[in-house]
Amino acid sequence: MDRELLLEIGCEELPASWLPRLTQQVGDLLAAQLVAHRLLPEAASETYSTPRRLTVRIAKLAERQTDLEELVTGPPVAASFAPDGAPTQAAVGFAAKQGVEVAALERLETPKGAYLGFRKRQRGQTAVDVLPSVLGDTLRALTFPKLMHWDAELDDGRGELLFGRPIRWLLYLYGGRVVPFTINRASAAQTSQVQDVNTGAATYGHRFLTTSGRAGRAIKVRSFDEYRARLLENFVIIEREQRHTKIALELDAKAQRLHGRLSRVVHESGLLQEVPDLVEYPSVIAGTFGNEFLELPAEVLTTTLIHHQHYFPVEGEDGTLKNAFLAVINTEPDNERTIARNAERVVAARLRDARFFWEADRQSRLDSRIDRLGTLLFHKKLGNYQEKAERIGRLAEWIARDALGAGDEAARQAAQAGHLAKADLTTDMVREFTELQGTMGGIYARGEGLPEEVWKAVYFHYLPIGVEADAAPSRAQLGNAAVTWTAVSLADKLDTIVGLFAAGEKPTGSRDPFGLRRAAQAVVKIVVDLEAVTGLVSPMGLLPVVERALEGYGGRLTVTDEGWRVALSEFLAERLQHLLERRGYRYDEIRSVLPAFRVALTPGTAAKRVEALAQARKSAEFEALAVLFKRVKNITKDFKAADHVPDEWQMIRASLKEPAELDLLTGLEARWPKIQAALRQEQYLDAMNQVAHLRAPVDRFFVDVLVMADDPALRHARLALLAALRHTVEQIADISEIVPDESRHA
């Protein structure tokens, strides 16, 4: 008979950012441990969480482990019996070791010959006997961004139990009965406040709310349905989706009462996804602040409310902010006005500080703050922020004029924006609201009357963050500043990436203290979407920009890793692969373009090649050619194609004699000019379609022609022909990486 398993790990409040992953992880780990212990679930694990608990329910779990059968191999049969058939000492000893007679052994046929063997059968233990080990292994396997020492240990011989937060209770029921398990107080614990944690049939309700009795008291339960119902009676909603829905509905209702709606910035910030993991029983209250604070930039108001207070700004129908906010609280608002007044006092204090910083910062122009950047260290090997600002200005000017082909005026504006990009790091506002770096610089530049091409380049220069094609900033947001922003954003990021790689500070594994992965991701995204954002159609390569960025350091940088260029190329290839994967391209399509990208570092071209591959592979002819191209590559792997393929064709033709090989050469000669023309115009799909027409000649070649002929001249000519084909195809992509679609051939 299958029974229900219910586990709740009650602990101190877990950070909201941890909960989504932990909720998934605890269910996966418990299910995996059950399988590892041969207790097979008959239903999927259901997971729930609040800041104070992680819960897993498995509706049906077997009462007993599956039986274990193990085949033990003994000595060879030839060594196990004498000529008269009597067992030798080897057979007797093996049987005795297994606790059976020789007659109970069986003969096993193996590739190495006949051996004696014995099938050991072990009856499975009851679930109650196994489940304590399951819980112990699950607790050990849970991973957290940070672990705590909390004077706890398990009786598994592995010592201290580290956890994300101290565990306060364990609810562990199987079939309505408690599964015994204990987390012991460590022998070295320094305080009596730490006690053993024993499993029980009790959970705990809301800390402060109750329908009767004492808030937060123990609640006995015997099943999941009772567990969920009793917690709801005690003001705990264990389903995250229900908490999210309740919050969203109440926010909308409160905003409408204020004749407004939630600010659009809320949806971009992810706050609505975060707050359900901050509360167990959410409610929403409304508060206001003084109209005078509306004179502050909207970015300051929303940052104060969202990032510092986790409150929701309210805007009017025209999209301008109102002097109101909404707050999600973890209690019933029977005293809503009192709670709102306290929230209003906190918000007013924060906004008064912001207004003071706003007024003080505007007493000095941005360009007058450049010298103060000399007091801020960028990196001990790369100098201070004043030096970085000068490098960004020079590099941005070069990118705008030489890499992007913009005019002298755009280059001058890019240089000015790059020079000012880091000036706001010395402002009081950014020191207090670090999330606004770059943004405040743009706002102050706008207030000083600088043109859109300059202030928007400063405002947005830390972007983009995501890799999606619609990730901010959009072309509409940038307006006339698209080119200057591109130049400044690339200059800032590549200055950092190149400097740190050359200085030997590249990221390793999960360690990336300087955010180089994020910066490189942004560089790749900018170049891939260059045409969509700026309207520029010229393919932009990163190799000259990388070298120019290195020159910008002059004698300031000591190169400590001579292989940094290769490492950087591979690093950017990984970021390009990530971007293309996120945009839905298949793994084999991406691998096909990466070799060429590592050489040229042209993200935009690589993206166009992948798009063309995704279209071309829909053709059965193209996929068949991809299969044949694997043979071409394997045969010619040690043969170098001529640098100028057409120059060899006359010599190759003179040596060939089979009709199939001459047909292939003729087809290649005919297609070559069309392929080259398509490549020059970046019409990669046209180039691939031309290549696809070679499928039939290549197929006939491999059927009718022996490449490795005895005649050295003939063998060389045939290899040269295939090498020319390989070179022609690899100009577009390495299609040998394409995996055929099996469904097409089913």
N, C-alpha and C positions, 0 to 999 in steps of 0.2 A: 504494500500500500504506500502510495506517495503522500508526503506531508509537506506542509508549508515551512519554509525557512525565513526567518526575519532577523535582520541584524541592524542595530542602530549604534553608531559610535557617537556618543555625546561628548563635546569638548568645549573649550573656551572659544570665543568668537573667531572664526576663520576669516581672513581677508576676502573681500568680495571677488577680487581678481582670481583667486585660487579656485573658487567653488565650481565653476563649470567643468574644468578639467578633472578636479577631484571627484565630482559626482559620477562622471563617466568612468574614471579610473577604478573606483572602489567596486563598481559592479563588474567590470571586466576582470579585475583581479580575483574577486571572490569566485566567479564562475570558473576561471582558469584553475584556481586552487582546488575546487571541487572535482574537476576533471582529473587533475594531477593525483588526487587522493582516491580516484576511482569511485567517486560519488557522482553519478551522472544526473544533472538536472533534466527534468522533463518539461521545463518551461524556461523562457528567457528571464534574465535578471531584470528587475525593475529598480530604478534608482531615484532617490529623492534627496533633497538637501535643504537646509537652512543654515544661517551662519553658525548655529550651535550644534548641528548634527549632520551626519552622513548616514543614509539609510539604504539598505538593499533588501528587496523581497524576491524570493523565488517561490512561485506558487506551488510547484510540485518537485519534490526531491526524494529520491529512492531511500528506503529505510536501511539499506545495507550496501556496502561496497560490492562492485562486481568481483567475482572470483578471479584469482590470479593463477594463470597457468604458465609455467616457465619450463622450457626445454633445456635440460643440462646435458651437454655432450661429454662423454667419457672417453676411454681409451679406444684405439682401433680394434675392430673385431679380430683381426689377425693376431693381435697381441693379447687378446682376452681369453682365448681358448686353446688348450693343448690339442695335439693331433687326435687324441682319443675323445675329444669333446668336453673334457673337464675344464671348468673355469680356472684361469690363472689367477695369480695374486693381484694382478692389475684389475681384473673384473671384480674379484671379491672385495678389494679395497674400495673401489668406486661404489659398489652396491652398499657397503657398510657406511660409507660417508653419507649416502642418501637415506640410510635407515631402512633399507629394503633388502630382500633376497635377490640373488642374481637372476632368478627366473622372472622377476618383475621388470627387468630392464628390457628395452626394445632396441631393435637394429635400425640404424639411421643411414640412409644412403646420401652421401655428400659428394661434391666434385672432387674431394680428396680421397674418396673411398668410403668403405663401410665403417661406422663407429657404433659403439654402444651409447645409449642415451636413456634418460629418465625424465618423465614429465611430472614436475612438482606442481601439485594443485593446492592452492591456499584459499580457504573459504574467506570471503569478505567479512570485515568487521561491521558491526552495526553503526549506523550514521552517528549516533550519540557518542560513540567511542572515537570517531574520526574527526568530528566537527571542531573540537578544541584545537587540533593541529591546523585545521583549515584557517581558523581565525588568526592564530599566531602567525602563520605564514603570510596571511593577507596584510596584517598590520606591519609586518617587516617589509613587505614589498611596496607599500604605498610610498610615493615620492612627493616631495614638496619643494617649492622654490627655496625655502629656508627651513632648516630643522632645529628643534629645540631640545635641550637637555632638561628633563623635568623629573629626575630622580625616580625613574621607573625601569623595571627590567622584567624579562620573561624567563620562565623555567625551560628554556630550550638550549641552554648552554652557550648562547650567543651574547649574553651580557645585556647592556643597557638598551632600552627601547627609545629611539629618537622618534619624534613626531612633530607635525607642524604646529600644534598647540596641545597643551595638557589635556588628556582624556579624563573626563569627570564621571562618566557612567557608560556601561555597556548593556544594551538590551540584546539578548541572543536567545531566540526561541526556535525550537524545532517541534512541529506538531503541537504547539501550545505549551511545551515544557521547556524549562531553562536548560541550556547547554552549559555545563560548568566550565568556567575559565577565569583565570586571575592574572591581572597585571600587578606585579609585586612592587612594593615600596623598596627602592634600592637600599642596600645595607649602608651605603655611604651618605644617605640623605641627611641634610643638616637641620631639617625642620620637621616638627610633628604634624604640620599641616598636610604633608604628603602621606596618603594612606593607600592601602591596597585597593584596587578597583576590581570588583567581582561582577560577573555577569548576573543579570536578574531579569525579572519580568516587568520592570518599571521603566517608564520614560518620564520626561519632565516637560511641563508646559511653559508658557510665556513667563519671563522673569517677573513682570509687573502686573499682568492682567489675569483675572480669574473670575469665574462665575460664582464660585463659593469657596470658602476655606482660604488657605494661604496660597498666594501666588507662587508659582514655581515649585509646587509640591510634587512628590512622586505620584505617578499615575500607573496603576497596574493594568496590563493588557495581556491578551492571550492569542490574538491573531492580528493580521495586518488591517483588516477592516475595522476592528475595534481600535487599533492603534491610531489609524487615521481619524476616525470619528472622535475619539477622546481628545486627541491633540487639537482638533478644530474647536471642540467645546472649551478648550483652555487656550484659545487664541494663538494657535500655531498652524499655519497653512504649509503643509510639507511639499505640495506641488508648486514648483517654481513658476510654471506657466500660469497657474491660477493667481499667484501673487502679481505677476506681470500684468495680467488682464485687469485685475482689480486696480492696480496703480494707474494704468492707462485710461480706464474709464473715469476714475475720479479726477485725474488731471484734466481731462477734456471737460468734465462737468464744471470743475472749479474755474477753469479758464473762461468758459462761456459766461459764468456769473460775473466775471470781471470784464465782460464785453471784449474778450480777446481770444487768443489761441496760443499754444506753445510756440516758442521761438523756433525758427527753422534750424538754428544753431544746435538745438538740443538733439536733433536726429543725427547730425554730423558728429556730435561729441560721444555718442554711445552711452550717455547717462541713463537713458531709459532701459538699457540692457544691464546696467550695473546695479541700480537700486533694488531690484528684487532680491539680490544676494546680500543686501545690507539689513534686511528686516525679516521678521517671522510673521507679523500681522500688520500689513501696511495700511496707513491712512494718509490722507492728503490735507494739508492746511494751506491757507493763503495768507500772504503778508504783503506789506507795501514799504516803500522807502521814499524819501523826500524828492520832490520834483526837481530840485536843484541838481541832483546827481545825474539827471538825464543829459546834462551838458557834457558829461564825460563821453569819450568814444564808446560806441556800442561794444567793441571788442573788450574793453576794460570791464564793462558791466557784466557781460556774459561770462568772462573768465572768472570774475569774482564770485558770481552765483554758481556757476557749473563746477568749476575745477576746485574752488576753495571751500564751498559750502554744500555741494551736491544738491543745489536748488535749481528749480526750473524757471527760466525767464519767461515772461509773457509779453507778446507783441500784439499790436492792434491789427485791424484788417489791412492797413496800408503797409504792414511789415516793419513799422518802427516800434521800438521797445516802449512798454508802459512801465510806470513806476510800481510794478507789482511782481511778485514771484510766488511760486508754489513749492512746498517742501513735503517730502515723504517722511513720515514719522513711524516709529515702531510701537504704536499704542493707539488706543481708542481716543479720539479727540473730544472727550466730553468737556474739556477745558480748552477748547481750540484757541480762543482769543488770548489766553495767558501764554500758551505755547507760541502763538504767532508773535506776540510782543517780544518774547525772548529772542526769537529768530530775527526779528526786525532790528533789535538792538545790535546783534552781531553783524548783520549786513550793513547797517548804518556806520558802524565803526570801521569796517573794511573799506567802505566807499569813501569815508572821510580821508582815510590814508591815501587812497587812490587819487582823490581830488588834489590833495597836497602835492603828491608826486607829479601829477599832471601839470599843475601850475609852476612847480619848481623847475621841472625839466625844460619847459618852454622858454625859460630865461636865457638859455644858451642854444646856439645853433648847432646842428649836427656836426658840421665840419670843424667847429671849435673843440669838439670832443675827441678828435682823432688822436691828439697827443696823449690823452689819458689812457688810450688803449695800450700804450707802452707799459702800463703798470699791470696789465693782465697777461698772464702767461698762457700761451696757446699750447705749447709742448716744449719740454726742456731741450729737445733736439731740433726744434723747428722755430723757436723764437716766440715773440709775444704777438698780441693781436694787432698792434700797429703795423708790424711787419707783414702780417697776414693780409691786412686790409690793403696795403700797397701792392702786394702780389695779386690779390683778387682783381684790383683795378686794372693792372697791366694785362693780366691774362684775359679778363672779360673784354677789354678793348681789342685784343688780338683775335679772340674767338668771333666777335661781332664782325670785324672787318675781313679777316682772312679765312676763317673756317665757315662762316655763314654767308659771306659775300655781301654784307650790309654796307651802307654808305658811311662816309666819314662822320656825319652827324650822329648816326646810331652808335658808331664805335665810341665817339666822345661821351655820349650819354651812358653807355655801358660802363665806361671807365669811371665816370662820376658815381654811378650807382654802386659799383663794386667797391670804390674807395669808402663810401658811406655805409656799406652794408652792415658792418659790425659796430658802428658808432653807438647804437642804442644799448650796448652792453654796459656802458658807463652811466646809464640813466638810472634814477631812483626807481622808476616804474618797473623796469626790467629786473632790477635787483630784487624787487619784492614779488613781481609776477613773472617768473622766468618763462612761463609758457608764451609770453608775448614778445619774445625776442624776434627781431625781424619785423614783426607786425607793427610794433611801436615805432621802429625806425622809419617805416613807410608812412605812418600817420604823421610823425613829426616833419618828415620831408614834404609831405603834402601841405601841411600847415605853413611851411616856409615858402610855399609857392613854386616848388620845383615841378618840372613838367611830369606828365603822367608816365612817360617812358622811364623816368628816374625813380619816382616814388613807388610805383608798382613793382619795379624790379627789386627794390629793397624789401617791400612789404611781403612779397611772395618767395623770396630767394631761398628759404628753407624747404620749400615744397619742390617736387611732390613727395608724398609719403607712401601712397599705395602704388600698385603696378597696373591697376585697371586702366583701360583706355580713357575712362571718364573721370579719373582721379584729378582733383584740383591741382593747379589752377586751369580753368578752361580758357579757350580762346576769347570767349565773351568776357570773362573776368579780367583778362590781361589787356584787352583792347589794343591800343597802340604800343603797348610795352612788351609784346610777345617776343620780339627779337632781343631786346635788352635784358629781359628776364632770363631768357635761355642762356645768354652769354654769362650773366652774373651767377646764376644757379650752377651752371657747369663749372665755372671758374672756382667758386667756393668749394665745391665737392671734390673736384679733381686736384686742387691744391692740397687738400687734406689727404686724399687717398694716395697720391703719388709721393708726397712727403713722408708719410708714415710707412709706406711699403719700402721706399728707398732707405729709410732709417731702420729697417728691420722690425717694424711694429705691426706686421700684418696679423689679422685675426687667426686664432687657432681653435679648432673644435667649436665649442659653445662660447668661447671667450672672445668678446668683441667690445672692449671697453670704450673704444672711440667711435662706435657706430659705423664702421666702414661698410658693413653689408648694406645697411640702410642707405648710405650715401651712394654706393655703387649701384644699388637698385634704382635710385633716382636718376643717376646719369644714364643708365641704359634706357629707362622709360622716356626720358626727355628726347633722346636721339631717335628712338623708335617712333615716337609720336611727333617728330619735328614738323612734318608737313601739315598734320592736322592742327597743330597749335599755332604755328607761325606762317603757314602758307608757303614756306621755302621747300623746293623740290630737289635741291642738290643733296646727294648722299654725303653724309658727314662721317668721316673716320675719326677714331679717337687716338690713333697712334701719334699724329703730329701734335695734338693737344696735350697728350701725356708728356712728350718731349719738351714742349713749350713750358708746361707746368714745372718740370724739373729745372729748366734753365732759370725760372723765376727765383729759385732759392739761391742762385749764385754760389758764393763760398759759404753760405750759412749752413748748408746741409752736408754732412759727411755720409756718403753712401756706405752702409755696413753690410749690404747683401747684394752681391753682384748679380745674383739670379732673380732680382726683384721684378724685372720686366716679364719674365716667363711666369712668375707667380701671379703677377697682376693680370696678365692675359687669361690665365686659367680662372682667376677669381671673377673677372668680368664675364667669362663664359658661363660660370655657374649662375650668376645673376641673370644673364640673358635666358638661360634655360628655365629658371624659376618664373620669369615673366611670361615666357611662352607657354609654359605648363598652366599657369594661372589663366591664360587666355584661351585655353581649351585645345591646344595642339597636342598631337600624340607624341609619345616619347621617341619613337623611331624617326619621325619627321624632324624633331629638334636635333637629334644626334646627327642627322644627315648634313646639317648646315654648320655645326659647331667647328669642325676642322678648319673650314675657310674663315670663320669668324676669328679664331685664335690667331690667325696670321694677319688679317687686315683690321680687326677691331672695328667693324662697321655694323652696329646693331640694327640700324634701319634696313640695310641691305639684307641682313640675316632674316629679319622679320618678313620681308617681302618674299624671300626664297621659301620660307616655311609655308607661307600662305599659298604660294604657287604649288608647292609639293602636295599640300592638303587637297588642292583641286585636281592636280594631275593624277594622283593615285586612284582617283575614281575610275580611271581607264584601266581595263584589263590588260591592254597592251603595255602600259607603263609598268604595272606591277610585275608582269612577266619579264620585262627588260631588267627590272631591279633584281630579280632572281638570277638572271643570266650575268648581270654585272658583278655579282659576287664571284663568279668563276673568272671573269676578266681580271678582277683585282688580285685574286689568288695566283693566277698564272703569271701576272706581270709585276708581282710585288717587289722583285729584285731587278726589274728592268726600268731604266729611266727613259721617259718620253723626251723627245726633242723639245727645246724651248719654243721653237716656231714650227708647230706641227705641219702646216702645209708644205714647208720646205723639203720635207722628207718623202712626200707622197710619190713623186716621180721615181725616186730610187726604190721605194717599196714596191711600186707597181711592176718595175722591171724584174723583180725577183719572184713575184707571185705567179701561179699558174692555174690553180683550181678556180672554177667558176664561182663557187660560194665566197671565196676570199676576195676575188675581184669585185663581186657584187657589193660586198661590205665596204670596200674601199671607195667604190663609186658612190654609194649612198652617203658615206661620211663626207666625201668631197662636195657632194651636192648640198648637204645640210649645213656644212661648216659656215659659210657666209651668213646664212639666215640665223644661225645660232649666235654668231658674234654680233650681228646687228641687234638682235633681241636683248642680248646682255648689255650692250652699250646704252640701250634705252630702258634698262631695268624691267623689261617685259619677260619675267622669268617663266611665266606659264607658257608663253609662246616658245621660248627656248626648250622647255621640257616637252612640249608637244612635238617639236622637231626631233628631239632625241627619241621619243616614243616610236617614231616611224622606223627606227633602226632595229626594232625588236625582231622582225622576221629575218632580215639578213644576218643578225647575230646568231639567231637560233640555227639557221642553215649552216653557218660557219662551224659551229660546234658539232653539228651532225656529220658534216662532210670533210672537215679538215683536221689533220693531226698537227697540232701546233708545234710540238717538240719533234720536228722532223730530224732525220739523220744528217741531212745537208745543212751545215752551219749557216750558210748564207740564207737559205730558205727559212730556217728556224728564226734567224734574226729578223727577217722581214715580217714574218707572222707575228712575232712578239712586238715589233715596232708598230704594226697595224693595231694590235689590241691596246698597246700603250697610248697610241693616239686617240683611240676611242675612250680609254679611261680618262685621259687628260681633258677631252672634250666634255665629258659628262661631269667631271669633278669641278669644272668651272662653274657649274650650276649648283650641284650638291652631290654628296656621296650617297647615291641612291642604294648602295649595297646594304645600308642600314635599314631600309624599308622592309618591314615584316609583312608578308602577303596576308591579305584578308581571307581567313579560312572559310568564312561563310560564303564567300563568292565561289569557292571551289567545292562546296558541300553538295 
